[in-house]
């Protein structure tokens, strides 16, 4: 992440929304600034958060308003974090015009329009669609040893805390009801008032506490914390303190029940027997929620982010769908409305490293042999592909051919043998050396289309054939790549490529699992049907499509019976796959239009 770029954090801070969202965002901004990031808080000029800044000892200069926002150049914003509880569509779309948007615990009806979602307090699968990342372990718990209860005391120590504002007055109500129970004096009740709490509540047997600095570090001093669903509930679990939740809204109640907390609309009788049962329940719940598990907190996680969100289709430039197909920890998948391609938005940068491990260890894991060990098979496949290319071309003596992503050169070698004048471009340096020294063919080290490569000596100065075998899905900006291919390819020249298909048996069986296994460096996913439209929009006409990658063992239910070619089920399912074009990969042969 560029440390000179800004991270804008947008908290909820409206009347009757409490101060929890603002407090969390302020702490997040402080943590990110402690890591050297330029985090700022957007708080409307109509709101006055000064009491919160004072209570957290934060610098008010970290705040920006509408006026400051108008002066910020979008390119200087790395990304935007919205912690608004429920964000309106208009507000979200305005933020998306500036930079990628990450929603935290978003509970509104426009979740799917966010580029990325993080649920810290919402249990997994509580919201639809699910978030990219869901984990209560992202909460920042105290690193210092927690305070311990005074075992000599016989009274049950209870802390009542309902946030900075407590708009529904639950704190006062709960404290009053507890005081009514305390006829025998066996309860020690403390009511923590928030900075925005304005009631004049007073009872002789209830201690009123105006503030507890670093509250999370002191929750362990109490036997029971009565609060609503939120961060304090999780912090109390971490402190091994029993939690009793009384929720202000139906939404909070649903969240609490989904997370497994003990909730009550009417306070139960508080005594030692109830305390033992509540402690036992909370101890089990802490284990289930993995409270205290060593993990990154929210600031650690966000510190690693450098999101890339497509604002148009990376293949045809069309308008993307607002709804996601699937979300995973580092990616969100969407489908283009115009051409139908599936593409990914990324939450982290991806260092592309096509080294020897990529062609040897990784290749062997997938195919059972290294790339060079598979060279004869790859050469035979290349000859079959060249035959198809030749059938679409007029008869010429010396056909110029450019292979983008030529790897260790099996296709270039076969092309040379078949009378082509081949040239390659390849980002893996060792592969380039191999092609140059072992095969003695022309190849340039670099990445298309950002690297110079030889211009053919033909009259037009363009290539007659351009090929990309399992390469096109690696382009982040496929629209630019196709445009550049159009520039270097002659009119009626051949564009040939192969790529995985989301309409094969794997994608049809479970698109979610198919996308989950999609390699990190595959940015677009095609299908035979949609590629015709996408290529037509780019100036090409598809002449032939060959479905490949038939895997009978990947059929649902019956695939388990087709694990071996000896099995008759293998050949039955293989035939079905061929007839219904269910291969997981395909080859495209197209010509450049006039």
VONU-89786 format. One record per residue (C-alpha): residue number from 0; x negated, y, z negated. Coordinates in nm, 3 decimals. Example, Ala and Ser with C-alpha at 12.3 -4.5 7.8 and 13.67 -1.06 7.14 Angstrom:
# VONU-89786
- k, c1, c2, c3
- 0, -1.230, -0.450, -0.780 .
- 1, -1.367, -0.106, -0.714 .
This chain:
# VONU-89786
- k, c1, c2, c3
- 0, 0.000, 0.000, 0.000 .
- 1, -0.123, 0.349, 0.085 .
- 2, -0.177, 0.515, -0.254 .
- 3, -0.114, 0.861, -0.103 .
- 4, 0.239, 0.769, -0.001 .
- 5, 0.540, 0.824, -0.225 .
- 6, 0.767, 0.572, -0.391 .
- 7, 1.107, 0.730, -0.459 .
- 8, 1.305, 0.576, -0.747 .
- 9, 1.678, 0.660, -0.753 .
- 10, 1.847, 0.588, -1.089 .
- 11, 2.211, 0.607, -1.188 .
- 12, 2.269, 0.904, -1.415 .
- 13, 2.633, 1.006, -1.423 .
- 14, 2.876, 1.057, -1.710 .
- 15, 3.008, 0.732, -1.862 .
- 16, 2.737, 0.525, -1.691 .
- 17, 2.509, 0.526, -1.993 .
- 18, 2.137, 0.585, -1.979 .
- 19, 2.011, 0.230, -1.922 .
- 20, 1.949, 0.268, -1.550 .
- 21, 1.768, 0.598, -1.599 .
- 22, 1.557, 0.463, -1.886 .
- 23, 1.452, 0.159, -1.684 .
- 24, 1.363, 0.374, -1.383 .
- 25, 1.161, 0.616, -1.594 .
- 26, 0.964, 0.331, -1.746 .
- 27, 0.913, 0.183, -1.400 .
- 28, 0.786, 0.515, -1.267 .
- 29, 0.545, 0.543, -1.561 .
- 30, 0.419, 0.187, -1.506 .
- 31, 0.367, 0.242, -1.133 .
- 32, 0.188, 0.571, -1.194 .
- 33, -0.033, 0.387, -1.440 .
- 34, -0.132, 0.168, -1.147 .
- 35, -0.220, 0.469, -0.934 .
- 36, 0.104, 0.489, -0.734 .
- 37, 0.280, 0.817, -0.652 .
- 38, 0.618, 0.726, -0.800 .
- 39, 0.881, 1.000, -0.837 .
- 40, 1.237, 1.001, -0.973 .
- 41, 1.519, 1.147, -0.767 .
- 42, 1.773, 1.297, -1.009 .
- 43, 2.036, 1.538, -0.883 .
- 44, 1.991, 1.902, -0.977 .
- 45, 2.337, 1.882, -1.130 .
- 46, 2.212, 1.645, -1.401 .
- 47, 1.997, 1.726, -1.703 .
- 48, 1.774, 1.433, -1.805 .
- 49, 1.551, 1.642, -2.034 .
- 50, 1.647, 1.449, -2.348 .
- 51, 1.542, 1.125, -2.182 .
- 52, 1.211, 1.268, -2.064 .
- 53, 1.143, 1.385, -2.420 .
- 54, 1.242, 1.055, -2.580 .
- 55, 1.009, 0.861, -2.348 .
- 56, 0.732, 1.125, -2.345 .
- 57, 0.746, 1.147, -1.968 .
- 58, 0.629, 1.429, -1.745 .
- 59, 0.930, 1.621, -1.601 .
- 60, 0.717, 1.702, -1.296 .
- 61, 0.775, 1.344, -1.182 .
- 62, 1.132, 1.443, -1.101 .
- 63, 1.246, 1.554, -0.757 .
- 64, 1.586, 1.700, -0.660 .
- 65, 1.777, 1.761, -0.337 .
- 66, 1.560, 2.065, -0.260 .
- 67, 1.235, 1.868, -0.299 .
- 68, 1.374, 1.583, -0.090 .
- 69, 1.437, 1.815, 0.206 .
- 70, 1.067, 1.899, 0.211 .
- 71, 0.946, 1.537, 0.207 .
- 72, 0.837, 1.398, 0.544 .
- 73, 0.979, 1.043, 0.589 .
- 74, 0.640, 0.907, 0.701 .
- 75, 0.498, 0.996, 0.361 .
- 76, 0.749, 0.769, 0.182 .
- 77, 0.638, 0.409, 0.135 .
- 78, 0.976, 0.281, 0.020 .
- 79, 1.276, 0.367, -0.195 .
- 80, 1.404, 0.185, -0.504 .
- 81, 1.772, 0.228, -0.592 .
- 82, 1.897, 0.135, -0.940 .
- 83, 2.246, 0.280, -0.915 .
- 84, 2.469, -0.005, -1.035 .
- 85, 2.704, 0.056, -0.741 .
- 86, 2.572, 0.247, -0.440 .
- 87, 2.806, 0.400, -0.183 .
- 88, 2.758, 0.318, 0.184 .
- 89, 2.693, 0.679, 0.286 .
- 90, 2.430, 0.724, 0.017 .
- 91, 2.256, 0.400, 0.109 .
- 92, 2.251, 0.476, 0.482 .
- 93, 2.104, 0.821, 0.416 .
- 94, 1.821, 0.669, 0.215 .
- 95, 1.758, 0.406, 0.484 .
- 96, 1.690, 0.685, 0.734 .
- 97, 1.385, 0.778, 0.527 .
- 98, 1.221, 0.444, 0.440 .
- 99, 1.289, 0.077, 0.353 .
- 100, 1.531, 0.048, 0.059 .
- 101, 1.509, -0.198, -0.231 .
- 102, 1.812, -0.239, -0.456 .
- 103, 1.774, -0.343, -0.820 .
- 104, 2.071, -0.514, -0.989 .
- 105, 2.301, -0.371, -0.725 .
- 106, 2.662, -0.456, -0.805 .
- 107, 2.844, -0.265, -0.533 .
- 108, 3.018, -0.383, -0.220 .
- 109, 2.733, -0.288, 0.012 .
- 110, 2.462, -0.520, -0.122 .
- 111, 2.403, -0.678, 0.215 .
- 112, 2.315, -0.346, 0.374 .
- 113, 2.007, -0.315, 0.151 .
- 114, 1.680, -0.412, 0.314 .
- 115, 1.577, -0.608, 0.005 .
- 116, 1.744, -0.697, -0.324 .
- 117, 1.601, -0.773, -0.668 .
- 118, 1.828, -0.902, -0.943 .
- 119, 1.669, -0.883, -1.286 .
- 120, 1.977, -0.899, -1.507 .
- 121, 2.225, -1.069, -1.275 .
- 122, 2.200, -1.451, -1.297 .
- 123, 2.104, -1.637, -0.982 .
- 124, 2.388, -1.676, -0.731 .
- 125, 2.610, -1.443, -0.937 .
- 126, 2.619, -1.192, -0.653 .
- 127, 2.690, -1.262, -0.288 .
- 128, 2.474, -1.228, -0.096 .
- 129, 2.197, -1.360, -0.316 .
- 130, 1.898, -1.138, -0.381 .
- 131, 1.553, -1.188, -0.234 .
- 132, 1.420, -1.221, -0.589 .
- 133, 1.620, -1.315, -0.899 .
- 134, 1.437, -1.346, -1.230 .
- 135, 1.493, -1.216, -1.582 .
- 136, 1.122, -1.278, -1.640 .
- 137, 1.060, -0.952, -1.450 .
- 138, 1.164, -0.767, -1.766 .
- 139, 0.878, -0.600, -1.943 .
- 140, 0.853, -0.740, -2.296 .
- 141, 0.627, -0.598, -2.571 .
- 142, 0.269, -0.719, -2.564 .
- 143, 0.213, -0.641, -2.933 .
- 144, 0.320, -0.900, -3.193 .
- 145, 0.687, -0.851, -3.275 .
- 146, 0.793, -0.749, -3.623 .
- 147, 0.915, -1.032, -3.844 .
- 148, 1.214, -1.050, -4.072 .
- 149, 1.165, -1.020, -4.446 .
- 150, 1.244, -1.376, -4.557 .
- 151, 1.298, -1.268, -4.917 .
- 152, 1.607, -1.070, -4.824 .
- 153, 1.937, -1.254, -4.861 .
- 154, 2.143, -1.001, -4.666 .
- 155, 2.208, -1.057, -4.297 .
- 156, 2.044, -0.765, -4.118 .
- 157, 2.250, -0.644, -3.822 .
- 158, 2.160, -0.382, -3.566 .
- 159, 2.444, -0.235, -3.361 .
- 160, 2.317, -0.074, -3.040 .
- 161, 2.521, 0.017, -2.734 .
- 162, 2.284, 0.232, -2.535 .
- 163, 2.213, 0.600, -2.498 .
- 164, 2.567, 0.711, -2.424 .
- 165, 2.808, 0.436, -2.535 .
- 166, 3.092, 0.597, -2.335 .
- 167, 3.359, 0.358, -2.467 .
- 168, 3.257, 0.403, -2.833 .
- 169, 3.188, 0.034, -2.888 .
- 170, 2.907, 0.107, -3.135 .
- 171, 3.137, 0.298, -3.368 .
- 172, 3.412, 0.034, -3.339 .
- 173, 3.181, -0.261, -3.404 .
- 174, 3.009, -0.088, -3.698 .
- 175, 3.346, -0.009, -3.852 .
- 176, 3.471, -0.367, -3.813 .
- 177, 3.151, -0.504, -3.963 .
- 178, 3.181, -0.266, -4.257 .
- 179, 3.531, -0.400, -4.319 .
- 180, 3.382, -0.751, -4.341 .
- 181, 3.113, -0.636, -4.582 .
- 182, 3.321, -0.642, -4.902 .
- 183, 3.069, -0.868, -5.076 .
- 184, 2.772, -0.659, -4.962 .
- 185, 2.609, -0.953, -4.780 .
- 186, 2.555, -0.752, -4.459 .
- 187, 2.294, -0.485, -4.397 .
- 188, 2.442, -0.287, -4.106 .
- 189, 2.252, -0.031, -3.899 .
- 190, 2.403, 0.167, -3.611 .
- 191, 2.159, 0.300, -3.355 .
- 192, 2.287, 0.617, -3.191 .
- 193, 2.177, 0.697, -2.836 .
- 194, 2.052, 1.039, -2.725 .
- 195, 2.388, 1.109, -2.556 .
- 196, 2.607, 0.970, -2.833 .
- 197, 2.811, 1.263, -2.965 .
- 198, 3.061, 1.107, -3.210 .
- 199, 3.062, 1.201, -3.581 .
- 200, 3.103, 0.845, -3.704 .
- 201, 3.013, 0.795, -4.071 .
- 202, 3.059, 0.510, -4.322 .
- 203, 2.896, 0.472, -4.662 .
- 204, 2.781, 0.115, -4.604 .
- 205, 2.651, 0.169, -4.249 .
- 206, 2.310, 0.322, -4.190 .
- 207, 2.298, 0.561, -3.895 .
- 208, 1.968, 0.558, -3.705 .
- 209, 1.912, 0.840, -3.458 .
- 210, 1.621, 0.676, -3.276 .
- 211, 1.388, 0.377, -3.287 .
- 212, 1.077, 0.445, -3.078 .
- 213, 0.983, 0.136, -2.876 .
- 214, 1.302, -0.041, -2.981 .
- 215, 1.199, -0.375, -2.826 .
- 216, 0.909, -0.402, -3.070 .
- 217, 1.142, -0.376, -3.371 .
- 218, 1.429, -0.606, -3.274 .
- 219, 1.258, -0.890, -3.457 .
- 220, 1.328, -0.714, -3.787 .
- 221, 1.698, -0.801, -3.756 .
- 222, 1.892, -1.126, -3.787 .
- 223, 2.159, -1.024, -3.536 .
- 224, 2.171, -0.760, -3.265 .
- 225, 2.520, -0.663, -3.150 .
- 226, 2.508, -0.502, -2.805 .
- 227, 2.649, -0.535, -2.454 .
- 228, 2.501, -0.727, -2.163 .
- 229, 2.179, -0.560, -2.055 .
- 230, 1.807, -0.530, -2.118 .
- 231, 1.839, -0.509, -2.498 .
- 232, 2.006, -0.851, -2.505 .
- 233, 1.709, -1.010, -2.327 .
- 234, 1.458, -0.824, -2.543 .
- 235, 1.634, -0.955, -2.854 .
- 236, 1.612, -1.310, -2.721 .
- 237, 1.239, -1.256, -2.672 .
- 238, 1.218, -1.138, -3.035 .
- 239, 1.392, -1.462, -3.143 .
- 240, 1.682, -1.259, -3.280 .
- 241, 2.041, -1.380, -3.251 .
- 242, 2.254, -1.193, -2.996 .
- 243, 2.624, -1.116, -3.017 .
- 244, 2.764, -0.939, -2.712 .
- 245, 3.068, -0.714, -2.703 .
- 246, 3.107, -0.589, -2.346 .
- 247, 3.259, -0.259, -2.235 .
- 248, 3.379, -0.381, -1.892 .
- 249, 3.502, -0.698, -1.725 .
- 250, 3.194, -0.684, -1.500 .
- 251, 2.959, -0.693, -1.802 .
- 252, 3.165, -0.979, -1.947 .
- 253, 3.129, -1.186, -1.628 .
- 254, 2.754, -1.124, -1.619 .
- 255, 2.718, -1.224, -1.984 .
- 256, 2.912, -1.548, -1.941 .
- 257, 2.723, -1.636, -1.623 .
- 258, 2.394, -1.589, -1.812 .
- 259, 2.521, -1.804, -2.101 .
- 260, 2.531, -1.542, -2.379 .
- 261, 2.775, -1.565, -2.670 .
- 262, 3.037, -1.296, -2.619 .
- 263, 3.332, -1.186, -2.834 .
- 264, 3.624, -0.954, -2.777 .
- 265, 3.705, -0.972, -3.148 .
- 266, 3.419, -0.991, -3.395 .
- 267, 3.390, -1.329, -3.569 .
- 268, 3.331, -1.360, -3.943 .
- 269, 2.960, -1.297, -3.997 .
- 270, 2.811, -1.531, -4.257 .
- 271, 2.512, -1.762, -4.293 .
- 272, 2.693, -2.053, -4.125 .
- 273, 2.781, -1.842, -3.821 .
- 274, 2.426, -1.702, -3.811 .
- 275, 2.274, -2.053, -3.798 .
- 276, 2.504, -2.154, -3.508 .
- 277, 2.435, -1.830, -3.321 .
- 278, 2.058, -1.865, -3.366 .
- 279, 2.070, -2.220, -3.236 .
- 280, 2.271, -2.111, -2.930 .
- 281, 2.033, -1.821, -2.859 .
- 282, 1.724, -2.039, -2.894 .
- 283, 1.859, -2.279, -2.632 .
- 284, 1.957, -1.989, -2.409 .
- 285, 1.609, -1.835, -2.432 .
- 286, 1.461, -2.161, -2.303 .
- 287, 1.716, -2.184, -2.021 .
- 288, 1.650, -1.825, -1.914 .
- 289, 1.272, -1.879, -1.941 .
- 290, 1.239, -1.585, -2.179 .
- 291, 0.875, -1.522, -2.256 .
- 292, 0.753, -1.717, -1.955 .
- 293, 0.426, -1.575, -1.828 .
- 294, 0.514, -1.391, -1.510 .
- 295, 0.486, -1.058, -1.335 .
- 296, 0.703, -0.781, -1.469 .
- 297, 0.894, -0.554, -1.233 .
- 298, 0.612, -0.299, -1.197 .
- 299, 0.358, -0.575, -1.122 .
- 300, 0.585, -0.713, -0.854 .
- 301, 0.663, -0.380, -0.689 .
- 302, 0.296, -0.281, -0.702 .
- 303, 0.234, -0.547, -0.434 .
- 304, 0.510, -0.431, -0.200 .
- 305, 0.456, -0.271, 0.140 .
- 306, 0.794, -0.331, 0.307 .
- 307, 0.858, -0.335, 0.681 .
- 308, 1.227, -0.307, 0.774 .
- 309, 1.334, -0.304, 1.138 .
- 310, 1.569, -0.021, 1.228 .
- 311, 1.626, -0.171, 1.573 .
- 312, 1.588, -0.517, 1.724 .
- 313, 1.216, -0.595, 1.774 .
- 314, 1.300, -0.780, 2.098 .
- 315, 1.555, -0.564, 2.284 .
- 316, 1.573, -0.246, 2.077 .
- 317, 1.942, -0.300, 2.007 .
- 318, 2.130, -0.218, 1.689 .
- 319, 2.068, -0.473, 1.414 .
- 320, 2.341, -0.640, 1.216 .
- 321, 2.407, -0.487, 0.876 .
- 322, 2.460, -0.829, 0.718 .
- 323, 2.173, -1.064, 0.648 .
- 324, 2.165, -1.428, 0.753 .
- 325, 1.940, -1.528, 0.465 .
- 326, 1.716, -1.376, 0.199 .
- 327, 1.394, -1.522, 0.060 .
- 328, 1.135, -1.383, -0.186 .
- 329, 0.933, -1.210, 0.086 .
- 330, 1.176, -1.171, 0.374 .
- 331, 1.528, -1.082, 0.486 .
- 332, 1.663, -1.228, 0.811 .
- 333, 1.913, -1.053, 1.038 .
- 334, 2.054, -1.116, 1.385 .
- 335, 2.062, -0.859, 1.667 .
- 336, 2.412, -0.766, 1.779 .
- 337, 2.294, -0.706, 2.135 .
- 338, 2.070, -0.997, 2.234 .
- 339, 2.128, -1.245, 1.949 .
- 340, 1.766, -1.290, 1.838 .
- 341, 1.701, -1.357, 1.470 .
- 342, 1.427, -1.145, 1.317 .
- 343, 1.278, -1.084, 0.975 .
- 344, 1.214, -0.782, 0.758 .
- 345, 0.914, -0.827, 0.529 .
- 346, 0.867, -0.707, 0.175 .
- 347, 0.487, -0.749, 0.180 .
- 348, 0.220, -0.692, 0.442 .
- 349, 0.091, -1.005, 0.610 .
- 350, -0.282, -1.038, 0.676 .
- 351, -0.309, -1.231, 1.002 .
- 352, -0.601, -1.470, 0.985 .
- 353, -0.619, -1.717, 1.271 .
- 354, -0.941, -1.884, 1.162 .
- 355, -1.070, -2.240, 1.181 .
- 356, -0.841, -2.346, 0.897 .
- 357, -0.540, -2.246, 1.110 .
- 358, -0.644, -2.477, 1.396 .
- 359, -0.792, -2.756, 1.189 .
- 360, -0.656, -2.810, 0.835 .
- 361, -0.316, -2.648, 0.896 .
- 362, -0.274, -2.801, 1.240 .
- 363, -0.364, -3.147, 1.108 .
- 364, -0.107, -3.119, 0.830 .
- 365, 0.164, -3.064, 1.090 .
- 366, 0.052, -3.293, 1.374 .
- 367, -0.176, -3.550, 1.209 .
- 368, -0.488, -3.440, 1.397 .
- 369, -0.691, -3.122, 1.446 .
- 370, -0.640, -2.895, 1.746 .
- 371, -0.956, -3.022, 1.919 .
- 372, -0.864, -3.384, 1.845 .
- 373, -0.529, -3.312, 2.011 .
- 374, -0.700, -3.152, 2.313 .
- 375, -0.624, -3.435, 2.562 .
- 376, -0.252, -3.430, 2.475 .
- 377, -0.245, -3.048, 2.496 .
- 378, -0.417, -3.064, 2.837 .
- 379, -0.164, -3.316, 2.969 .
- 380, 0.118, -3.093, 2.843 .
- 381, -0.046, -2.796, 3.015 .
- 382, -0.052, -2.979, 3.347 .
- 383, 0.321, -3.051, 3.323 .
- 384, 0.387, -2.683, 3.252 .
- 385, 0.166, -2.571, 3.540 .
- 386, 0.360, -2.796, 3.775 .
- 387, 0.680, -2.615, 3.680 .
- 388, 0.509, -2.278, 3.726 .
- 389, 0.379, -2.380, 4.072 .
- 390, 0.729, -2.484, 4.179 .
- 391, 0.851, -2.126, 4.122 .
- 392, 0.564, -1.958, 4.308 .
- 393, 0.492, -1.903, 4.677 .
- 394, 0.194, -2.100, 4.804 .
- 395, -0.126, -1.900, 4.745 .
- 396, -0.493, -1.986, 4.739 .
- 397, -0.609, -1.825, 4.416 .
- 398, -0.335, -1.747, 4.163 .
- 399, -0.436, -1.506, 3.885 .
- 400, -0.317, -1.616, 3.542 .
- 401, -0.333, -1.455, 3.197 .
- 402, -0.276, -1.667, 2.889 .
- 403, -0.198, -1.469, 2.575 .
- 404, -0.309, -1.663, 2.268 .
- 405, -0.516, -1.924, 2.450 .
- 406, -0.658, -2.086, 2.132 .
- 407, -0.934, -2.336, 2.223 .
- 408, -0.840, -2.331, 2.592 .
- 409, -0.659, -2.652, 2.695 .
- 410, -0.412, -2.461, 2.916 .
- 411, -0.687, -2.243, 3.068 .
- 412, -0.892, -2.553, 3.149 .
- 413, -0.593, -2.722, 3.313 .
- 414, -0.511, -2.402, 3.506 .
- 415, -0.867, -2.383, 3.639 .
- 416, -0.843, -2.745, 3.749 .
- 417, -0.517, -2.671, 3.934 .
- 418, -0.670, -2.386, 4.135 .
- 419, -0.572, -2.085, 3.926 .
- 420, -0.805, -1.799, 3.837 .
- 421, -0.737, -1.799, 3.461 .
- 422, -0.820, -1.549, 3.191 .
- 423, -0.732, -1.560, 2.822 .
- 424, -0.700, -1.335, 2.521 .
- 425, -0.725, -1.480, 2.169 .
- 426, -0.751, -1.333, 1.814 .
- 427, -0.946, -1.630, 1.667 .
- 428, -1.315, -1.557, 1.713 .
- 429, -1.433, -1.920, 1.687 .
- 430, -1.180, -2.027, 1.950 .
- 431, -1.306, -1.753, 2.183 .
- 432, -1.666, -1.875, 2.142 .
- 433, -1.556, -2.231, 2.218 .
- 434, -1.378, -2.132, 2.541 .
- 435, -1.667, -1.915, 2.654 .
- 436, -1.951, -2.160, 2.574 .
- 437, -1.792, -2.504, 2.610 .
- 438, -1.538, -2.441, 2.887 .
- 439, -1.720, -2.148, 3.049 .
- 440, -1.398, -1.963, 3.112 .
- 441, -1.314, -1.592, 3.080 .
- 442, -1.156, -1.506, 2.746 .
- 443, -1.144, -1.185, 2.543 .
- 444, -1.140, -1.166, 2.166 .
- 445, -0.848, -0.956, 2.042 .
- 446, -0.474, -0.929, 2.001 .
- 447, -0.234, -0.850, 2.283 .
- 448, -0.130, -0.584, 2.372 .
- 449, -0.376, -0.374, 2.171 .
- 450, -0.697, -0.517, 2.319 .
- 451, -0.857, -0.460, 2.659 .
- 452, -0.857, -0.761, 2.889 .
- 453, -0.984, -0.811, 3.247 .
- 454, -0.774, -0.679, 3.535 .
- 455, -0.741, -0.933, 3.818 .
- 456, -0.904, -0.858, 4.151 .
- 457, -0.580, -0.907, 4.341 .
- 458, -0.455, -0.635, 4.576 .
- 459, -0.195, -0.523, 4.323 .
- 460, -0.432, -0.536, 4.027 .
- 461, -0.171, -0.741, 3.842 .
- 462, -0.140, -1.103, 3.734 .
- 463, 0.080, -1.349, 3.913 .
- 464, 0.137, -1.554, 3.598 .
- 465, 0.145, -1.463, 3.228 .
- 466, 0.191, -1.739, 2.970 .
- 467, 0.241, -1.750, 2.593 .
- 468, 0.263, -2.096, 2.438 .
- 469, 0.409, -2.062, 2.086 .
- 470, 0.288, -1.703, 2.069 .
- 471, 0.587, -1.477, 2.140 .
- 472, 0.731, -1.534, 1.791 .
- 473, 0.409, -1.391, 1.640 .
- 474, 0.467, -1.039, 1.777 .
- 475, 0.601, -0.797, 1.519 .
- 476, 0.693, -0.560, 1.802 .
- 477, 0.809, -0.802, 2.070 .
- 478, 0.975, -0.521, 2.267 .
- 479, 0.636, -0.355, 2.317 .
- 480, 0.472, -0.688, 2.406 .
- 481, 0.734, -0.766, 2.672 .
- 482, 0.700, -0.414, 2.811 .
- 483, 0.322, -0.453, 2.841 .
- 484, 0.362, -0.795, 3.002 .
- 485, 0.593, -0.632, 3.257 .
- 486, 0.318, -0.380, 3.339 .
- 487, 0.045, -0.640, 3.400 .
- 488, 0.270, -0.887, 3.586 .
- 489, 0.345, -0.860, 3.958 .
- 490, 0.703, -0.826, 4.078 .
- 491, 0.835, -1.183, 4.119 .
- 492, 0.545, -1.293, 3.900 .
- 493, 0.603, -1.574, 3.650 .
- 494, 0.645, -1.530, 3.276 .
- 495, 0.631, -1.864, 3.093 .
- 496, 0.641, -1.927, 2.721 .
- 497, 0.748, -2.174, 2.455 .
- 498, 0.889, -2.100, 2.113 .
- 499, 1.091, -2.259, 1.828 .
- 500, 1.469, -2.262, 1.862 .
- 501, 1.721, -2.182, 1.589 .
- 502, 1.989, -2.371, 1.786 .
- 503, 1.804, -2.704, 1.766 .
- 504, 1.900, -2.986, 1.533 .
- 505, 1.712, -2.832, 1.238 .
- 506, 1.884, -2.494, 1.272 .
- 507, 2.223, -2.655, 1.326 .
- 508, 2.184, -2.886, 1.027 .
- 509, 2.101, -2.597, 0.796 .
- 510, 2.005, -2.255, 0.929 .
- 511, 1.912, -2.148, 0.574 .
- 512, 1.662, -2.434, 0.531 .
- 513, 1.533, -2.378, 0.883 .
- 514, 1.462, -2.013, 0.807 .
- 515, 1.317, -2.101, 0.468 .
- 516, 1.053, -2.316, 0.642 .
- 517, 0.987, -2.056, 0.912 .
- 518, 0.612, -1.971, 0.905 .
- 519, 0.523, -1.638, 0.750 .
- 520, 0.371, -1.512, 1.078 .
- 521, 0.681, -1.586, 1.288 .
- 522, 0.870, -1.257, 1.315 .
- 523, 1.137, -1.346, 1.571 .
- 524, 1.331, -1.667, 1.632 .
- 525, 1.489, -1.739, 1.968 .
- 526, 1.736, -1.982, 2.122 .
- 527, 1.777, -2.092, 2.485 .
- 528, 2.112, -1.916, 2.511 .
- 529, 2.007, -1.578, 2.372 .
- 530, 1.669, -1.565, 2.550 .
- 531, 1.840, -1.518, 2.890 .
- 532, 2.004, -1.196, 2.775 .
- 533, 1.699, -1.073, 2.586 .
- 534, 1.468, -1.129, 2.883 .
- 535, 1.716, -0.974, 3.125 .
- 536, 1.717, -0.660, 2.913 .
- 537, 1.336, -0.661, 2.931 .
- 538, 1.333, -0.688, 3.313 .
- 539, 1.300, -1.064, 3.365 .
- 540, 1.528, -1.329, 3.515 .
- 541, 1.521, -1.677, 3.365 .
- 542, 1.476, -1.947, 3.629 .
- 543, 1.433, -2.257, 3.418 .
- 544, 1.462, -2.364, 3.053 .
- 545, 1.320, -2.692, 2.926 .
- 546, 1.439, -2.816, 2.587 .
- 547, 1.162, -2.985, 2.388 .
- 548, 1.082, -3.089, 2.032 .
- 549, 1.342, -3.364, 1.991 .
- 550, 1.341, -3.503, 1.636 .
- 551, 1.599, -3.776, 1.568 .
- 552, 1.481, -3.800, 1.207 .
- 553, 1.607, -3.445, 1.144 .
- 554, 1.972, -3.529, 1.204 .
- 555, 2.187, -3.495, 0.895 .
- 556, 2.301, -3.820, 0.733 .
- 557, 2.189, -4.057, 1.012 .
- 558, 1.838, -3.914, 1.048 .
- 559, 1.717, -4.122, 0.755 .
- 560, 1.776, -4.431, 0.973 .
- 561, 1.565, -4.290, 1.256 .
- 562, 1.230, -4.261, 1.082 .
- 563, 1.061, -4.505, 1.319 .
- 564, 1.067, -4.551, 1.695 .
- 565, 1.127, -4.919, 1.629 .
- 566, 1.471, -4.838, 1.495 .
- 567, 1.757, -4.838, 1.749 .
- 568, 1.899, -4.536, 1.566 .
- 569, 1.591, -4.340, 1.670 .
- 570, 1.665, -4.384, 2.039 .
- 571, 2.039, -4.332, 2.001 .
- 572, 1.984, -4.000, 1.823 .
- 573, 1.705, -3.910, 2.064 .
- 574, 1.946, -3.957, 2.356 .
- 575, 2.211, -3.747, 2.178 .
- 576, 1.951, -3.475, 2.119 .
- 577, 1.857, -3.475, 2.488 .
- 578, 2.216, -3.471, 2.615 .
- 579, 2.330, -3.192, 2.384 .
- 580, 2.002, -2.995, 2.409 .
- 581, 1.928, -3.014, 2.038 .
- 582, 1.550, -2.988, 2.056 .
- 583, 1.382, -2.764, 1.798 .
- 584, 1.164, -2.595, 2.062 .
- 585, 1.203, -2.490, 2.425 .
- 586, 1.009, -2.360, 2.724 .
- 587, 1.117, -2.064, 2.937 .
- 588, 1.016, -1.993, 3.297 .
- 589, 1.122, -1.650, 3.422 .
- 590, 1.031, -1.407, 3.699 .
- 591, 0.979, -1.033, 3.682 .
- 592, 1.273, -0.857, 3.848 .
- 593, 1.232, -0.585, 4.113 .
